[in-house]
Amino acid sequence: MRDALRRRDLRKSVVTYDLELEFDGKEMYATRNGVRIARRHRRQWLSMVPGIAVVDTFRNGRPTLELRTTPNTTR
């Protein structure tokens, strides 16, 4: 997965659970149901949607992405 994140020639999405990774030639995005929810910046993910965080994790020794939700307290 980390190699895929570093590859500059990635044009098609990579499915990770219910998240997809998209690369538009300049930026890497995590999308869900066609909506961009986070942008890759250096070595971390920046959320584009309030209340949702995308985190790099390891499951069974393999790198994956995890979607974490937090209650939205702004009204």
PDB file of N, CA, C, O and CB in Angstrom:
ATOM      1  N   MET A   1       0.825  -1.188   0.000  1.00  0.00           N
ATOM      2  CA  MET A   1       0.000   0.000   0.000  1.00  0.00           C
ATOM      3  C   MET A   1       0.869   1.251   0.000  1.00  0.00           C
ATOM      4  O   MET A   1       0.591   2.190  -0.746  1.00  0.00           O
ATOM      5  CB  MET A   1      -0.939  -0.001   1.203  1.00  0.00           C
ATOM      6  N   ARG A   2       1.908   1.281   0.816  1.00  0.00           N
ATOM      7  CA  ARG A   2       2.754   2.478   0.859  1.00  0.00           C
ATOM      8  C   ARG A   2       3.425   2.714  -0.495  1.00  0.00           C
ATOM      9  O   ARG A   2       3.604   3.859  -0.910  1.00  0.00           O
ATOM     10  CB  ARG A   2       3.823   2.346   1.967  1.00  0.00           C
ATOM     11  N   ASP A   3       3.796   1.627  -1.184  1.00  0.00           N
ATOM     12  CA  ASP A   3       4.371   1.793  -2.517  1.00  0.00           C
ATOM     13  C   ASP A   3       3.345   2.396  -3.454  1.00  0.00           C
ATOM     14  O   ASP A   3       3.686   3.224  -4.298  1.00  0.00           O
ATOM     15  CB  ASP A   3       4.875   0.449  -3.069  1.00  0.00           C
ATOM     16  N   ALA A   4       2.090   1.988  -3.315  1.00  0.00           N
ATOM     17  CA  ALA A   4       1.038   2.545  -4.166  1.00  0.00           C
ATOM     18  C   ALA A   4       0.819   4.021  -3.858  1.00  0.00           C
ATOM     19  O   ALA A   4       0.513   4.803  -4.759  1.00  0.00           O
ATOM     20  CB  ALA A   4      -0.272   1.766  -3.982  1.00  0.00           C
ATOM     21  N   LEU A   5       0.973   4.407  -2.597  1.00  0.00           N
ATOM     22  CA  LEU A   5       0.804   5.809  -2.235  1.00  0.00           C
ATOM     23  C   LEU A   5       1.934   6.675  -2.788  1.00  0.00           C
ATOM     24  O   LEU A   5       1.738   7.858  -3.068  1.00  0.00           O
ATOM     25  CB  LEU A   5       0.731   5.952  -0.722  1.00  0.00           C
ATOM     26  N   ARG A   6       3.100   6.090  -2.941  1.00  0.00           N
ATOM     27  CA  ARG A   6       4.246   6.851  -3.432  1.00  0.00           C
ATOM     28  C   ARG A   6       4.344   6.889  -4.950  1.00  0.00           C
ATOM     29  O   ARG A   6       5.019   7.756  -5.506  1.00  0.00           O
ATOM     30  CB  ARG A   6       5.507   6.277  -2.873  1.00  0.00           C
ATOM     31  N   ARG A   7       3.678   5.961  -5.623  1.00  0.00           N
ATOM     32  CA  ARG A   7       3.786   5.904  -7.078  1.00  0.00           C
ATOM     33  C   ARG A   7       3.121   7.108  -7.704  1.00  0.00           C
ATOM     34  O   ARG A   7       1.963   7.403  -7.406  1.00  0.00           O
ATOM     35  CB  ARG A   7       3.166   4.618  -7.619  1.00  0.00           C
ATOM     36  N   ARG A   8       3.823   7.794  -8.554  1.00  0.00           N
ATOM     37  CA  ARG A   8       3.291   8.987  -9.197  1.00  0.00           C
ATOM     38  C   ARG A   8       2.461   8.641 -10.432  1.00  0.00           C
ATOM     39  O   ARG A   8       1.747   9.497 -10.955  1.00  0.00           O
ATOM     40  CB  ARG A   8       4.425   9.923  -9.579  1.00  0.00           C
ATOM     41  N   ASP A   9       2.548   7.400 -10.902  1.00  0.00           N
ATOM     42  CA  ASP A   9       1.830   7.029 -12.120  1.00  0.00           C
ATOM     43  C   ASP A   9       0.496   6.351 -11.817  1.00  0.00           C
ATOM     44  O   ASP A   9      -0.121   5.789 -12.722  1.00  0.00           O
ATOM     45  CB  ASP A   9       2.691   6.112 -12.971  1.00  0.00           C
ATOM     46  N   LEU A  10       0.040   6.390 -10.570  1.00  0.00           N
ATOM     47  CA  LEU A  10      -1.228   5.763 -10.204  1.00  0.00           C
ATOM     48  C   LEU A  10      -2.377   6.617 -10.738  1.00  0.00           C
ATOM     49  O   LEU A  10      -2.556   7.757 -10.310  1.00  0.00           O
ATOM     50  CB  LEU A  10      -1.341   5.584  -8.656  1.00  0.00           C
ATOM     51  N   ARG A  11      -3.141   6.076 -11.657  1.00  0.00           N
ATOM     52  CA  ARG A  11      -4.246   6.820 -12.267  1.00  0.00           C
ATOM     53  C   ARG A  11      -5.603   6.225 -11.916  1.00  0.00           C
ATOM     54  O   ARG A  11      -6.605   6.940 -11.896  1.00  0.00           O
ATOM     55  CB  ARG A  11      -4.080   6.856 -13.775  1.00  0.00           C
ATOM     56  N   LYS A  12      -5.647   4.947 -11.644  1.00  0.00           N
ATOM     57  CA  LYS A  12      -6.899   4.264 -11.339  1.00  0.00           C
ATOM     58  C   LYS A  12      -7.035   4.121  -9.831  1.00  0.00           C
ATOM     59  O   LYS A  12      -6.032   4.116  -9.116  1.00  0.00           O
ATOM     60  CB  LYS A  12      -6.963   2.877 -12.031  1.00  0.00           C
ATOM     61  N   SER A  13      -8.242   4.007  -9.351  1.00  0.00           N
ATOM     62  CA  SER A  13      -8.450   3.897  -7.917  1.00  0.00           C
ATOM     63  C   SER A  13      -8.086   2.516  -7.388  1.00  0.00           C
ATOM     64  O   SER A  13      -8.198   1.514  -8.093  1.00  0.00           O
ATOM     65  CB  SER A  13      -9.885   4.214  -7.579  1.00  0.00           C
ATOM     66  N   VAL A  14      -7.653   2.484  -6.144  1.00  0.00           N
ATOM     67  CA  VAL A  14      -7.328   1.257  -5.449  1.00  0.00           C
ATOM     68  C   VAL A  14      -8.367   1.104  -4.344  1.00  0.00           C
ATOM     69  O   VAL A  14      -8.528   2.002  -3.517  1.00  0.00           O
ATOM     70  CB  VAL A  14      -5.854   1.273  -4.881  1.00  0.00           C
ATOM     71  N   VAL A  15      -9.069  -0.019  -4.323  1.00  0.00           N
ATOM     72  CA  VAL A  15     -10.137  -0.214  -3.342  1.00  0.00           C
ATOM     73  C   VAL A  15      -9.553  -0.742  -2.044  1.00  0.00           C
ATOM     74  O   VAL A  15      -8.820  -1.731  -2.052  1.00  0.00           O
ATOM     75  CB  VAL A  15     -11.214  -1.180  -3.881  1.00  0.00           C
ATOM     76  N   THR A  16      -9.870  -0.092  -0.924  1.00  0.00           N
ATOM     77  CA  THR A  16      -9.469  -0.523   0.399  1.00  0.00           C
ATOM     78  C   THR A  16     -10.719  -0.490   1.263  1.00  0.00           C
ATOM     79  O   THR A  16     -11.160   0.579   1.685  1.00  0.00           O
ATOM     80  CB  THR A  16      -8.324   0.380   0.989  1.00  0.00           C
ATOM     81  N   TYR A  17     -11.290  -1.658   1.527  1.00  0.00           N
ATOM     82  CA  TYR A  17     -12.571  -1.765   2.214  1.00  0.00           C
ATOM     83  C   TYR A  17     -13.597  -0.916   1.463  1.00  0.00           C
ATOM     84  O   TYR A  17     -13.848  -1.174   0.285  1.00  0.00           O
ATOM     85  CB  TYR A  17     -12.451  -1.314   3.707  1.00  0.00           C
ATOM     86  N   ASP A  18     -14.190   0.076   2.098  1.00  0.00           N
ATOM     87  CA  ASP A  18     -15.162   0.892   1.392  1.00  0.00           C
ATOM     88  C   ASP A  18     -14.571   2.223   0.944  1.00  0.00           C
ATOM     89  O   ASP A  18     -15.299   3.105   0.489  1.00  0.00           O
ATOM     90  CB  ASP A  18     -16.368   1.132   2.269  1.00  0.00           C
ATOM     91  N   LEU A  19     -13.266   2.372   1.070  1.00  0.00           N
ATOM     92  CA  LEU A  19     -12.587   3.585   0.614  1.00  0.00           C
ATOM     93  C   LEU A  19     -11.881   3.309  -0.714  1.00  0.00           C
ATOM     94  O   LEU A  19     -11.426   2.193  -0.962  1.00  0.00           O
ATOM     95  CB  LEU A  19     -11.570   4.085   1.681  1.00  0.00           C
ATOM     96  N   GLU A  20     -11.797   4.316  -1.549  1.00  0.00           N
ATOM     97  CA  GLU A  20     -11.036   4.209  -2.787  1.00  0.00           C
ATOM     98  C   GLU A  20      -9.982   5.299  -2.789  1.00  0.00           C
ATOM     99  O   GLU A  20     -10.228   6.408  -2.314  1.00  0.00           O
ATOM    100  CB  GLU A  20     -11.960   4.318  -4.037  1.00  0.00           C
ATOM    101  N   LEU A  21      -8.814   4.989  -3.320  1.00  0.00           N
ATOM    102  CA  LEU A  21      -7.752   5.975  -3.480  1.00  0.00           C
ATOM    103  C   LEU A  21      -7.745   6.439  -4.917  1.00  0.00           C
ATOM    104  O   LEU A  21      -7.764   5.627  -5.842  1.00  0.00           O
ATOM    105  CB  LEU A  21      -6.369   5.396  -3.077  1.00  0.00           C
ATOM    106  N   GLU A  22      -7.718   7.754  -5.106  1.00  0.00           N
ATOM    107  CA  GLU A  22      -7.662   8.331  -6.448  1.00  0.00           C
ATOM    108  C   GLU A  22      -6.473   9.276  -6.524  1.00  0.00           C
ATOM    109  O   GLU A  22      -6.165   9.995  -5.573  1.00  0.00           O
ATOM    110  CB  GLU A  22      -8.986   9.076  -6.802  1.00  0.00           C
ATOM    111  N   PHE A  23      -5.822   9.257  -7.660  1.00  0.00           N
ATOM    112  CA  PHE A  23      -4.697  10.161  -7.899  1.00  0.00           C
ATOM    113  C   PHE A  23      -4.973  10.893  -9.190  1.00  0.00           C
ATOM    114  O   PHE A  23      -5.135  10.264 -10.236  1.00  0.00           O
ATOM    115  CB  PHE A  23      -3.330   9.394  -7.963  1.00  0.00           C
ATOM    116  N   ASP A  24      -5.030  12.221  -9.136  1.00  0.00           N
ATOM    117  CA  ASP A  24      -5.376  13.010 -10.312  1.00  0.00           C
ATOM    118  C   ASP A  24      -4.153  13.568 -11.037  1.00  0.00           C
ATOM    119  O   ASP A  24      -4.297  14.425 -11.909  1.00  0.00           O
ATOM    120  CB  ASP A  24      -6.281  14.141  -9.913  1.00  0.00           C
ATOM    121  N   GLY A  25      -2.974  13.105 -10.698  1.00  0.00           N
ATOM    122  CA  GLY A  25      -1.757  13.587 -11.318  1.00  0.00           C
ATOM    123  C   GLY A  25      -1.012  14.563 -10.431  1.00  0.00           C
ATOM    124  O   GLY A  25       0.164  14.841 -10.662  1.00  0.00           O
ATOM    125  N   LYS A  26      -1.690  15.089  -9.413  1.00  0.00           N
ATOM    126  CA  LYS A  26      -1.070  16.037  -8.501  1.00  0.00           C
ATOM    127  C   LYS A  26      -1.329  15.677  -7.040  1.00  0.00           C
ATOM    128  O   LYS A  26      -0.414  15.719  -6.218  1.00  0.00           O
ATOM    129  CB  LYS A  26      -1.578  17.435  -8.785  1.00  0.00           C
ATOM    130  N   GLU A  27      -2.558  15.329  -6.720  1.00  0.00           N
ATOM    131  CA  GLU A  27      -2.951  15.032  -5.345  1.00  0.00           C
ATOM    132  C   GLU A  27      -3.532  13.627  -5.233  1.00  0.00           C
ATOM    133  O   GLU A  27      -4.080  13.097  -6.200  1.00  0.00           O
ATOM    134  CB  GLU A  27      -3.967  16.063  -4.846  1.00  0.00           C
ATOM    135  N   MET A  28      -3.410  13.021  -4.043  1.00  0.00           N
ATOM    136  CA  MET A  28      -4.013  11.721  -3.742  1.00  0.00           C
ATOM    137  C   MET A  28      -5.212  11.970  -2.830  1.00  0.00           C
ATOM    138  O   MET A  28      -5.115  12.699  -1.843  1.00  0.00           O
ATOM    139  CB  MET A  28      -2.972  10.739  -3.067  1.00  0.00           C
ATOM    140  N   TYR A  29      -6.343  11.355  -3.175  1.00  0.00           N
ATOM    141  CA  TYR A  29      -7.571  11.538  -2.413  1.00  0.00           C
ATOM    142  C   TYR A  29      -8.119  10.194  -1.969  1.00  0.00           C
ATOM    143  O   TYR A  29      -7.979   9.194  -2.673  1.00  0.00           O
ATOM    144  CB  TYR A  29      -8.616  12.294  -3.241  1.00  0.00           C
ATOM    145  N   ALA A  30      -8.750  10.172  -0.786  1.00  0.00           N
ATOM    146  CA  ALA A  30      -9.530   9.019  -0.337  1.00  0.00           C
ATOM    147  C   ALA A  30     -10.986   9.372  -0.593  1.00  0.00           C
ATOM    148  O   ALA A  30     -11.466  10.402  -0.119  1.00  0.00           O
ATOM    149  CB  ALA A  30      -9.266   8.671   1.194  1.00  0.00           C
ATOM    150  N   THR A  31     -11.693   8.530  -1.337  1.00  0.00           N
ATOM    151  CA  THR A  31     -13.082   8.796  -1.665  1.00  0.00           C
ATOM    152  C   THR A  31     -13.963   7.672  -1.140  1.00  0.00           C
ATOM    153  O   THR A  31     -13.525   6.532  -0.982  1.00  0.00           O
ATOM    154  CB  THR A  31     -13.262   8.961  -3.182  1.00  0.00           C
ATOM    155  N   ARG A  32     -15.198   8.019  -0.877  1.00  0.00           N
ATOM    156  CA  ARG A  32     -16.192   7.034  -0.451  1.00  0.00           C
ATOM    157  C   ARG A  32     -17.493   7.390  -1.140  1.00  0.00           C
ATOM    158  O   ARG A  32     -17.990   8.508  -1.010  1.00  0.00           O
ATOM    159  CB  ARG A  32     -16.361   7.006   1.116  1.00  0.00           C
ATOM    160  N   ASN A  33     -18.040   6.442  -1.870  1.00  0.00           N
ATOM    161  CA  ASN A  33     -19.270   6.654  -2.639  1.00  0.00           C
ATOM    162  C   ASN A  33     -19.129   7.838  -3.596  1.00  0.00           C
ATOM    163  O   ASN A  33     -20.093   8.569  -3.825  1.00  0.00           O
ATOM    164  CB  ASN A  33     -20.458   6.883  -1.693  1.00  0.00           C
ATOM    165  N   GLY A  34     -17.934   8.030  -4.154  1.00  0.00           N
ATOM    166  CA  GLY A  34     -17.702   9.088  -5.120  1.00  0.00           C
ATOM    167  C   GLY A  34     -17.449  10.458  -4.523  1.00  0.00           C
ATOM    168  O   GLY A  34     -17.267  11.420  -5.270  1.00  0.00           O
ATOM    169  N   VAL A  35     -17.431  10.584  -3.186  1.00  0.00           N
ATOM    170  CA  VAL A  35     -17.206  11.870  -2.516  1.00  0.00           C
ATOM    171  C   VAL A  35     -15.802  11.874  -1.936  1.00  0.00           C
ATOM    172  O   VAL A  35     -15.424  10.948  -1.218  1.00  0.00           O
ATOM    173  CB  VAL A  35     -18.271  12.126  -1.398  1.00  0.00           C
ATOM    174  N   ARG A  36     -15.029  12.906  -2.242  1.00  0.00           N
ATOM    175  CA  ARG A  36     -13.680  13.024  -1.691  1.00  0.00           C
ATOM    176  C   ARG A  36     -13.776  13.420  -0.223  1.00  0.00           C
ATOM    177  O   ARG A  36     -14.336  14.464   0.113  1.00  0.00           O
ATOM    178  CB  ARG A  36     -12.836  14.062  -2.490  1.00  0.00           C
ATOM    179  N   ILE A  37     -13.221  12.572   0.656  1.00  0.00           N
ATOM    180  CA  ILE A  37     -13.331  12.852   2.075  1.00  0.00           C
ATOM    181  C   ILE A  37     -12.001  13.231   2.719  1.00  0.00           C
ATOM    182  O   ILE A  37     -11.989  13.803   3.809  1.00  0.00           O
ATOM    183  CB  ILE A  37     -13.904  11.666   2.774  1.00  0.00           C
ATOM    184  N   ALA A  38     -10.878  12.922   2.063  1.00  0.00           N
ATOM    185  CA  ALA A  38      -9.574  13.271   2.624  1.00  0.00           C
ATOM    186  C   ALA A  38      -8.557  13.426   1.509  1.00  0.00           C
ATOM    187  O   ALA A  38      -8.692  12.850   0.430  1.00  0.00           O
ATOM    188  CB  ALA A  38      -9.106  12.206   3.633  1.00  0.00           C
ATOM    189  N   ARG A  39      -7.528  14.225   1.799  1.00  0.00           N
ATOM    190  CA  ARG A  39      -6.448  14.477   0.853  1.00  0.00           C
ATOM    191  C   ARG A  39      -5.135  14.094   1.516  1.00  0.00           C
ATOM    192  O   ARG A  39      -4.912  14.402   2.686  1.00  0.00           O
ATOM    193  CB  ARG A  39      -6.431  15.969   0.390  1.00  0.00           C
ATOM    194  N   ARG A  40      -4.268  13.424   0.768  1.00  0.00           N
ATOM    195  CA  ARG A  40      -2.957  13.028   1.285  1.00  0.00           C
ATOM    196  C   ARG A  40      -2.021  14.228   1.230  1.00  0.00           C
ATOM    197  O   ARG A  40      -1.842  14.838   0.176  1.00  0.00           O
ATOM    198  CB  ARG A  40      -2.370  11.830   0.476  1.00  0.00           C
ATOM    199  N   HIS A  41      -1.426  14.561   2.374  1.00  0.00           N
ATOM    200  CA  HIS A  41      -0.479  15.671   2.451  1.00  0.00           C
ATOM    201  C   HIS A  41       0.763  15.189   3.168  1.00  0.00           C
ATOM    202  O   HIS A  41       0.726  14.863   4.354  1.00  0.00           O
ATOM    203  CB  HIS A  41      -1.098  16.903   3.177  1.00  0.00           C
ATOM    204  N   ARG A  42       1.860  15.146   2.438  1.00  0.00           N
ATOM    205  CA  ARG A  42       3.123  14.608   2.934  1.00  0.00           C
ATOM    206  C   ARG A  42       2.920  13.191   3.439  1.00  0.00           C
ATOM    207  O   ARG A  42       2.756  12.288   2.618  1.00  0.00           O
ATOM    208  CB  ARG A  42       3.699  15.499   4.049  1.00  0.00           C
ATOM    209  N   ARG A  43       2.922  12.947   4.731  1.00  0.00           N
ATOM    210  CA  ARG A  43       2.787  11.580   5.248  1.00  0.00           C
ATOM    211  C   ARG A  43       1.526  11.389   6.075  1.00  0.00           C
ATOM    212  O   ARG A  43       1.446  10.451   6.868  1.00  0.00           O
ATOM    213  CB  ARG A  43       3.992  11.222   6.082  1.00  0.00           C
ATOM    214  N   GLN A  44       0.538  12.267   5.902  1.00  0.00           N
ATOM    215  CA  GLN A  44      -0.698  12.136   6.670  1.00  0.00           C
ATOM    216  C   GLN A  44      -1.901  12.496   5.812  1.00  0.00           C
ATOM    217  O   GLN A  44      -1.754  13.063   4.729  1.00  0.00           O
ATOM    218  CB  GLN A  44      -0.654  13.023   7.922  1.00  0.00           C
ATOM    219  N   TRP A  45      -3.082  12.167   6.296  1.00  0.00           N
ATOM    220  CA  TRP A  45      -4.326  12.464   5.595  1.00  0.00           C
ATOM    221  C   TRP A  45      -4.977  13.687   6.217  1.00  0.00           C
ATOM    222  O   TRP A  45      -5.060  13.785   7.441  1.00  0.00           O
ATOM    223  CB  TRP A  45      -5.288  11.254   5.634  1.00  0.00           C
ATOM    224  N   LEU A  46      -5.441  14.622   5.393  1.00  0.00           N
ATOM    225  CA  LEU A  46      -6.156  15.801   5.850  1.00  0.00           C
ATOM    226  C   LEU A  46      -7.625  15.641   5.484  1.00  0.00           C
ATOM    227  O   LEU A  46      -7.968  15.439   4.319  1.00  0.00           O
ATOM    228  CB  LEU A  46      -5.559  17.100   5.231  1.00  0.00           C
ATOM    229  N   SER A  47      -8.483  15.733   6.487  1.00  0.00           N
ATOM    230  CA  SER A  47      -9.907  15.539   6.268  1.00  0.00           C
ATOM    231  C   SER A  47     -10.491  16.725   5.515  1.00  0.00           C
ATOM    232  O   SER A  47     -10.144  17.877   5.775  1.00  0.00           O
ATOM    233  CB  SER A  47     -10.636  15.337   7.602  1.00  0.00           C
ATOM    234  N   MET A  48     -11.384  16.423   4.579  1.00  0.00           N
ATOM    235  CA  MET A  48     -12.095  17.456   3.824  1.00  0.00           C
ATOM    236  C   MET A  48     -13.553  17.528   4.255  1.00  0.00           C
ATOM    237  O   MET A  48     -14.297  18.400   3.806  1.00  0.00           O
ATOM    238  CB  MET A  48     -12.001  17.185   2.314  1.00  0.00           C
ATOM    239  N   VAL A  49     -13.966  16.596   5.139  1.00  0.00           N
ATOM    240  CA  VAL A  49     -15.347  16.513   5.607  1.00  0.00           C
ATOM    241  C   VAL A  49     -15.326  16.556   7.131  1.00  0.00           C
ATOM    242  O   VAL A  49     -14.590  15.787   7.748  1.00  0.00           O
ATOM    243  CB  VAL A  49     -16.056  15.210   5.084  1.00  0.00           C
ATOM    244  N   PRO A  50     -16.112  17.434   7.758  1.00  0.00           N
ATOM    245  CA  PRO A  50     -16.129  17.480   9.229  1.00  0.00           C
ATOM    246  C   PRO A  50     -16.631  16.172   9.825  1.00  0.00           C
ATOM    247  O   PRO A  50     -17.599  15.587   9.339  1.00  0.00           O
ATOM    248  CB  PRO A  50     -17.004  18.638   9.715  1.00  0.00           C
ATOM    249  N   GLY A  51     -15.970  15.726  10.871  1.00  0.00           N
ATOM    250  CA  GLY A  51     -16.402  14.534  11.576  1.00  0.00           C
ATOM    251  C   GLY A  51     -15.860  13.229  11.042  1.00  0.00           C
ATOM    252  O   GLY A  51     -16.189  12.172  11.580  1.00  0.00           O
ATOM    253  N   ILE A  52     -15.041  13.260  10.003  1.00  0.00           N
ATOM    254  CA  ILE A  52     -14.478  12.041   9.419  1.00  0.00           C
ATOM    255  C   ILE A  52     -12.967  12.176   9.352  1.00  0.00           C
ATOM    256  O   ILE A  52     -12.438  13.205   8.932  1.00  0.00           O
ATOM    257  CB  ILE A  52     -15.069  11.768   8.005  1.00  0.00           C
ATOM    258  N   ALA A  53     -12.277  11.119   9.774  1.00  0.00           N
ATOM    259  CA  ALA A  53     -10.820  11.087   9.713  1.00  0.00           C
ATOM    260  C   ALA A  53     -10.381   9.810   9.008  1.00  0.00           C
ATOM    261  O   ALA A  53     -10.966   8.748   9.217  1.00  0.00           O
ATOM    262  CB  ALA A  53     -10.198  11.176  11.135  1.00  0.00           C
ATOM    263  N   VAL A  54      -9.356   9.913   8.177  1.00  0.00           N
ATOM    264  CA  VAL A  54      -8.759   8.758   7.507  1.00  0.00           C
ATOM    265  C   VAL A  54      -7.378   8.561   8.119  1.00  0.00           C
ATOM    266  O   VAL A  54      -6.578   9.495   8.181  1.00  0.00           O
ATOM    267  CB  VAL A  54      -8.679   8.960   5.934  1.00  0.00           C
ATOM    268  N   VAL A  55      -7.101   7.327   8.574  1.00  0.00           N
ATOM    269  CA  VAL A  55      -5.869   7.040   9.292  1.00  0.00           C
ATOM    270  C   VAL A  55      -5.187   5.829   8.668  1.00  0.00           C
ATOM    271  O   VAL A  55      -5.848   4.852   8.317  1.00  0.00           O
ATOM    272  CB  VAL A  55      -6.148   6.798  10.793  1.00  0.00           C
ATOM    273  N   ASP A  56      -3.858   5.895   8.529  1.00  0.00           N
ATOM    274  CA  ASP A  56      -3.068   4.740   8.098  1.00  0.00           C
ATOM    275  C   ASP A  56      -2.949   3.780   9.272  1.00  0.00           C
ATOM    276  O   ASP A  56      -2.525   4.181  10.355  1.00  0.00           O
ATOM    277  CB  ASP A  56      -1.652   5.172   7.581  1.00  0.00           C
ATOM    278  N   THR A  57      -3.319   2.511   9.073  1.00  0.00           N
ATOM    279  CA  THR A  57      -3.223   1.502  10.125  1.00  0.00           C
ATOM    280  C   THR A  57      -2.628   0.226   9.556  1.00  0.00           C
ATOM    281  O   THR A  57      -2.434   0.103   8.346  1.00  0.00           O
ATOM    282  CB  THR A  57      -4.607   1.222  10.752  1.00  0.00           C
ATOM    283  N   PHE A  58      -2.340  -0.721  10.438  1.00  0.00           N
ATOM    284  CA  PHE A  58      -1.853  -2.039  10.038  1.00  0.00           C
ATOM    285  C   PHE A  58      -2.805  -3.083  10.584  1.00  0.00           C
ATOM    286  O   PHE A  58      -3.107  -3.089  11.777  1.00  0.00           O
ATOM    287  CB  PHE A  58      -0.399  -2.290  10.543  1.00  0.00           C
ATOM    288  N   ARG A  59      -3.282  -3.968   9.715  1.00  0.00           N
ATOM    289  CA  ARG A  59      -4.126  -5.090  10.119  1.00  0.00           C
ATOM    290  C   ARG A  59      -3.477  -6.365   9.613  1.00  0.00           C
ATOM    291  O   ARG A  59      -3.191  -6.506   8.424  1.00  0.00           O
ATOM    292  CB  ARG A  59      -5.587  -4.942   9.571  1.00  0.00           C
ATOM    293  N   ASN A  60      -3.251  -7.281  10.526  1.00  0.00           N
ATOM    294  CA  ASN A  60      -2.619  -8.559  10.191  1.00  0.00           C
ATOM    295  C   ASN A  60      -1.284  -8.350   9.473  1.00  0.00           C
ATOM    296  O   ASN A  60      -0.932  -9.110   8.570  1.00  0.00           O
ATOM    297  CB  ASN A  60      -3.557  -9.402   9.318  1.00  0.00           C
ATOM    298  N   GLY A  61      -0.556  -7.328   9.875  1.00  0.00           N
ATOM    299  CA  GLY A  61       0.749  -7.057   9.292  1.00  0.00           C
ATOM    300  C   GLY A  61       0.715  -6.371   7.942  1.00  0.00           C
ATOM    301  O   GLY A  61       1.755  -6.194   7.309  1.00  0.00           O
ATOM    302  N   ARG A  62      -0.487  -5.978   7.488  1.00  0.00           N
ATOM    303  CA  ARG A  62      -0.607  -5.315   6.187  1.00  0.00           C
ATOM    304  C   ARG A  62      -1.093  -3.884   6.379  1.00  0.00           C
ATOM    305  O   ARG A  62      -2.001  -3.651   7.177  1.00  0.00           O
ATOM    306  CB  ARG A  62      -1.571  -6.095   5.258  1.00  0.00           C
ATOM    307  N   PRO A  63      -0.514  -2.921   5.671  1.00  0.00           N
ATOM    308  CA  PRO A  63      -0.982  -1.537   5.790  1.00  0.00           C
ATOM    309  C   PRO A  63      -2.355  -1.359   5.144  1.00  0.00           C
ATOM    310  O   PRO A  63      -2.589  -1.831   4.031  1.00  0.00           O
ATOM    311  CB  PRO A  63       0.027  -0.576   5.148  1.00  0.00           C
ATOM    312  N   THR A  64      -3.251  -0.682   5.838  1.00  0.00           N
ATOM    313  CA  THR A  64      -4.592  -0.396   5.340  1.00  0.00           C
ATOM    314  C   THR A  64      -4.982   1.025   5.726  1.00  0.00           C
ATOM    315  O   THR A  64      -4.270   1.699   6.470  1.00  0.00           O
ATOM    316  CB  THR A  64      -5.619  -1.416   5.893  1.00  0.00           C
ATOM    317  N   LEU A  65      -6.100   1.458   5.221  1.00  0.00           N
ATOM    318  CA  LEU A  65      -6.677   2.737   5.612  1.00  0.00           C
ATOM    319  C   LEU A  65      -7.899   2.472   6.474  1.00  0.00           C
ATOM    320  O   LEU A  65      -8.658   1.535   6.227  1.00  0.00           O
ATOM    321  CB  LEU A  65      -7.047   3.596   4.367  1.00  0.00           C
ATOM    322  N   GLU A  66      -8.079   3.307   7.486  1.00  0.00           N
ATOM    323  CA  GLU A  66      -9.222   3.152   8.374  1.00  0.00           C
ATOM    324  C   GLU A  66      -9.996   4.456   8.383  1.00  0.00           C
ATOM    325  O   GLU A  66      -9.419   5.541   8.458  1.00  0.00           O
ATOM    326  CB  GLU A  66      -8.777   2.753   9.812  1.00  0.00           C
ATOM    327  N   LEU A  67     -11.297   4.332   8.306  1.00  0.00           N
ATOM    328  CA  LEU A  67     -12.181   5.494   8.344  1.00  0.00           C
ATOM    329  C   LEU A  67     -12.726   5.614   9.753  1.00  0.00           C
ATOM    330  O   LEU A  67     -13.381   4.699  10.251  1.00  0.00           O
ATOM    331  CB  LEU A  67     -13.340   5.375   7.297  1.00  0.00           C
ATOM    332  N   ARG A  68     -12.456   6.748  10.401  1.00  0.00           N
ATOM    333  CA  ARG A  68     -12.948   6.978  11.762  1.00  0.00           C
ATOM    334  C   ARG A  68     -13.908   8.159  11.736  1.00  0.00           C
ATOM    335  O   ARG A  68     -13.644   9.182  11.103  1.00  0.00           O
ATOM    336  CB  ARG A  68     -11.769   7.239  12.760  1.00  0.00           C
ATOM    337  N   THR A  69     -15.015   7.998  12.428  1.00  0.00           N
ATOM    338  CA  THR A  69     -15.988   9.089  12.511  1.00  0.00           C
ATOM    339  C   THR A  69     -16.038   9.611  13.934  1.00  0.00           C
ATOM    340  O   THR A  69     -15.897   8.852  14.894  1.00  0.00           O
ATOM    341  CB  THR A  69     -17.393   8.621  12.052  1.00  0.00           C
ATOM    342  N   THR A  70     -16.238  10.896  14.058  1.00  0.00           N
ATOM    343  CA  THR A  70     -16.389  11.541  15.349  1.00  0.00           C
ATOM    344  C   THR A  70     -17.689  12.328  15.318  1.00  0.00           C
ATOM    345  O   THR A  70     -18.107  12.785  14.254  1.00  0.00           O
ATOM    346  CB  THR A  70     -15.168  12.462  15.680  1.00  0.00           C
ATOM    347  N   PRO A  71     -18.330  12.491  16.461  1.00  0.00           N
ATOM    348  CA  PRO A  71     -19.577  13.251  16.456  1.00  0.00           C
ATOM    349  C   PRO A  71     -19.342  14.699  16.062  1.00  0.00           C
ATOM    350  O   PRO A  71     -18.408  15.341  16.542  1.00  0.00           O
ATOM    351  CB  PRO A  71     -20.243  13.186  17.822  1.00  0.00           C
ATOM    352  N   ASN A  72     -20.188  15.199  15.195  1.00  0.00           N
ATOM    353  CA  ASN A  72     -20.087  16.583  14.742  1.00  0.00           C
ATOM    354  C   ASN A  72     -20.817  17.452  15.761  1.00  0.00           C
ATOM    355  O   ASN A  72     -22.041  17.382  15.870  1.00  0.00           O
ATOM    356  CB  ASN A  72     -20.686  16.767  13.295  1.00  0.00           C
ATOM    357  N   THR A  73     -20.074  18.271  16.511  1.00  0.00           N
ATOM    358  CA  THR A  73     -20.672  19.067  17.570  1.00  0.00           C
ATOM    359  C   THR A  73     -21.007  20.479  17.139  1.00  0.00           C
ATOM    360  O   THR A  73     -21.570  21.240  17.925  1.00  0.00           O
ATOM    361  CB  THR A  73     -19.758  19.112  18.742  1.00  0.00           C
ATOM    362  N   THR A  74     -20.676  20.850  15.912  1.00  0.00           N
ATOM    363  CA  THR A  74     -20.993  22.195  15.441  1.00  0.00           C
ATOM    364  C   THR A  74     -22.418  22.222  14.877  1.00  0.00           C
ATOM    365  O   THR A  74     -22.827  21.319  14.148  1.00  0.00           O
ATOM    366  CB  THR A  74     -19.969  22.656  14.367  1.00  0.00           C
ATOM    367  N   ARG A  75     -23.148  23.250  15.221  1.00  0.00           N
ATOM    368  CA  ARG A  75     -24.528  23.386  14.736  1.00  0.00           C
ATOM    369  C   ARG A  75     -24.750  24.765  14.204  1.00  0.00           C
ATOM    370  O   ARG A  75     -25.849  25.081  13.748  1.00  0.00           O
ATOM    371  CB  ARG A  75     -25.539  23.084  15.840  1.00  0.00           C
TER     372      ARG A  75
END
